[in-house]
C-alpha cells in the first residue's frame, strides 16, 4: 500500500497562493496608482497637480513595497532583543514541606 504525504503538496499550494497574492497586490496597486493620476489630470487639467499626485502615489507605492523588508528587519530585532533564557521554576508544595523530589 502506497502512502502519499500531503505536506509537500500543501507547501506548494501555500507558496503558489502567496505568489498569487503578491502578484495581484502589485497589479492592483499599480492600476490604482495609474487610475488616480489619470483621474487627477482629467479632473483638474493641471500638470502641477498631476505631478504632485504622481509623486505622492509613488511614495505610497514605495512604502507598500518596502513593508516586507521592514517587517523582516523588525522581527529580527525583536528576536535578538527579547530572547529571554528558558528557566525552570520549581514551586514547593507547602503541605508536603519539601521541594523537588
Secondary structure as the mmCIF struct_conf table of DSSP 4:
data_model
#
loop_
_struct_conf.conf_type_id
_struct_conf.id
_struct_conf.beg_label_comp_id
_struct_conf.beg_label_asym_id
_struct_conf.beg_label_seq_id
_struct_conf.end_label_comp_id
_struct_conf.end_label_asym_id
_struct_conf.end_label_seq_id
BEND BEND1 UNK A 6 UNK A 6
HELX_RH_AL_P HELX_RH_AL_P1 UNK A 7 UNK A 44
HELX_RH_AL_P HELX_RH_AL_P2 UNK A 47 UNK A 65
TURN_TY1_P TURN_TY1_P1 UNK A 66 UNK A 66
HELX_RH_AL_P HELX_RH_AL_P3 UNK A 67 UNK A 81
TURN_TY1_P TURN_TY1_P2 UNK A 82 UNK A 82
HELX_LH_PP_P HELX_LH_PP_P1 UNK A 84 UNK A 86
HELX_LH_PP_P HELX_LH_PP_P2 UNK A 91 UNK A 92
STRN STRN1 UNK A 93 UNK A 93
TURN_TY1_P TURN_TY1_P3 UNK A 94 UNK A 97
STRN STRN2 UNK A 98 UNK A 98
#
